[in-house]
């Protein structure tokens, strides 16, 4: 397993205080709607929905928005869209591999948005399969440090299939196989340990170290991609040192 990307720390903080909060809310609500459509509207019997709701609540999405999304997704309320999941692959400047997860009701619009973001920001799209092999599906649970410590977290999750517990600054990141993310999250809850989010992500097998200028270019592309309403998540296999991240914060 590659060493932990410090970018995850920054991204985690950034998501919480995202200036484009409305966009973040919309993406979290879309996750809830799709989870309810796929596995039903009862969070107790649908762990994916449970985790989507938990993440939305932690990001201060109003309860009304959450409840309406569950109803739309489960068919109790009209107005739900037929979202398709699409994965686009490409490269950022410097050869950094990028995966773009979309949830869209308009494939042409999503493809156009992603292509324009890559083209305008020095990247290029790639053929399916040419980038995704550099990533694997992993379960990631983010646990805030407040009220716990690394040993307690490790003790709670070890039997549930956790592979690693990483210190990412203000939180711990618990890594597992994708299929173990729910048991890991449930073990934390059973131990009385609070968590911010539990989800399955694309995790890079190796990472490319970037300098300040390289990081700036990659982040510019990621932000352009995330600006699209159809883009849910962007994953990239780059890492940046504390010094580089500090320099970026001064921008």
Secondary structure, DSSP 8 states (H G I E B T S, - for coil): -----HHHHHHHHHHHT-TTHHHHHHHHHHHHHHHHHHH-S-TTT-HHHHHHHHHHHHTT--HHHHHHHHHHHTTSSS-----EEEEEEEEEGGGEEEEEEEEES-HHHHHHHHHHHHHHTT-EEE-TTTTGGGEEEEEEEEEESTT--HHHHHHHHGGGTEEEEEE-SSEEEEEEEGGGHHHHHHHHHHTT---SEEEEEEEESS-EE--HHHHHHHHHHHHHHHTSTTEEEEEE-EE--HHHHHHHHT-
